[in-house]
Structures are given as structure tokens and as C-alpha cells.
Amino acid sequence: MKSIYVALLFFFSISLAMAQSVKPYMAILKTQNEKYKGILYKVDSASVILNHDGEFITVPLNDIKTVQIRTIKKGYKGMNLVKIGTQNPDQYTIDKRGKLVDKWGKEAPTVEEEAGITFFSVIFTAIANAVALPIHAINPNVARFNLDQKEANKINELSYYSIYYQANPDVLAELQQLKSISSTIRR
């Protein structure tokens, strides 16, 4: 019995922490004829509301075949591996031979060496960004729902990803569901 109370306490603390932060999810709705894409705003018993660039789109639940939920990714910020010239000219001093050296005794690079370093760093930066950009563009599904068979459980699970539900969770319904799950599990 104590473990149930601990589980409920844990559930409520997680619910409270999650209720304070709303995470938007991208939804891709496929119907028989069209495909809708936008931020999942609200799911009710008759329709799904998406926010597509500030415009709300209402799609009836009966028309929806599949729903894909994805996280919203931030834009790609490229890597910068370019090194042009010496970082700090004051780091070099003149030694007994009259050559510029750093504090460890390594000679300063010549103009040709600096040009070569710059040339190769530009090439490696371009290659690194060309490899990293497609990897960043991959955005796998967080969840996928097949709504051909209209099940209330699937619609409830879909609503968990909506902004409206995250801002206004139905804690009593969640508690009832938790009680029903815990009553089926007997030790």
C-alpha cells in the first residue's frame, strides 16, 4: 500500500513539474486526400487543431488516418573550424636567434604555413558542415498513431502531446486511470 502512495506522490510531482513547462510538438496528420503539418494545439472528441504559422487548422478526427508526432528542432548552426592567421600576435617573442617563438619555444608559422592552414581549415569546415547538416535534418517520430480504428485510448494518448493538454492537464482522469492500472496489478 505504501508503494502505491509513493507512486502517486511521484506521479503528482512529475505532473506538477511537467505542467509548468509546455513542450510543443510537431504533428503530421494524413487524411485520405491531404497532409497537414503544424504544431499540435488541441485534441478534442471531434477534431484536432493544428497551429501552422499562426493559422489554426481544424481537422475532423473521422478524416484522419495517421498521425506522426515529432519534436521541434532548432535551426542548424554550422561549425566554424576556420583558423585565419595567428590567434594572438602578442603570444610570440623574439628569441636569441631573432626568430618569433611562443612560450614553449615553437617558432611562429610563416605566411605560407598560415595560408595553408587557412586553406585546409576552410575545406575541413565545409566537409564537416556538409556531413553534419543532413544528420541534423533527421527528425524521427516520437509517436505514431493509426486512427483508422477510432479508439478512445489512442485519442487520449494523442492529446498528451497537445499544448492545450500540457497547459491544462486532467489530473483527476489521470488519477482514475492510475487507480485502475494499480488495481489490476496485485501482488
Stockholm file with secondary structure:
# STOCKHOLM 1.0

chainA/1-187         MKSIYVALLFFFSISLAMAQSVKPYMAILKTQNEKYKGILYKVDSASVILNHDGEFITVPLNDIKTVQIRTIKKGYKGMNLVKIGTQNPDQYTIDKRGKLVDKWGKEAPTVEEEAGITFFSVIFTAIANAVALPIHAINPNVARFNLDQKEANKINELSYYSIYYQANPDVLAELQQLKSISSTIRR
#=GR chainA/1-187 SS CHHHHHHHHHHHHHHHHHHHSCCCEEEEEEESSCEEEEEEEEECSSEEEEEETTEEEEEEGGGEEEEEEEECCCCCCCCCCCCCSCSCGGGCEECTTSCEECTTSCBCCCHHHHHHHHHHHHHHHHHHHHHHHHHHHCCCEEEEEECSSCCHHHHHHHHTTSHHHHHSCCHHHHHHHHHHHHHHCCC
#=GC SS_cons         CHHHHHHHHHHHHHHHHHHHSCCCEEEEEEESSCEEEEEEEEECSSEEEEEETTEEEEEEGGGEEEEEEEECCCCCCCCCCCCCSCSCGGGCEECTTSCEECTTSCBCCCHHHHHHHHHHHHHHHHHHHHHHHHHHHCCCEEEEEECSSCCHHHHHHHHTTSHHHHHSCCHHHHHHHHHHHHHHCCC
//
